Amino acid sequence: MAAEKEGGVVKNGHEEGLKMAASLLGEFELPEGLLPLANVIEVGYVKETGYMWIVQQKKVEHDFKMITKLVSYDTEIYGYIERKKIKKLKGVKAKELMLWPPVSEIKVDEPPTGKIHFKSLAGITKTFPVEAFAAGQ
């Protein structure tokens, strides 16, 4: 993983890390509430490749109430961010029945339809309204 981080911009600490994560989501037209983080240690981004990573002190589980979906964010989250999409995502799982399948890709429709899609490694895609992931949800 160190090679992917080479040449990256890194922000350390909770406040600076949160600002950078929110800035990346905004820049790439993804909902600001997509990554509800706590006790951020580090956030990084490599502009040339789109590789991004987030390190937080402990795993976070967040209940997106509008869609009644529990999502787990591991201590390390990483993937490749591009316009309206995060792919090769690691560290995020969404509860389905009694299972926690990993989410491998998140994509917002282009042109905008108000929908966001979460794809698991098993190839299962779940679609939700984008507003369910607005800041504060």
Buried (B, 14 or more C-beta within 10 A) or exposed (E): EEEBBEEBEBBBEBEBBBBBBBBBBEEBEBBBBBBBBEEBBBBBBBEEBBBBBBBBEEEBEBEBEEBEBEBBBBBBBBBBBEEBBBBEBBBBBBBBEEEBBBBBBBBBEEEEEEEBBBBBEEEEEBEBBBEBBEEEB
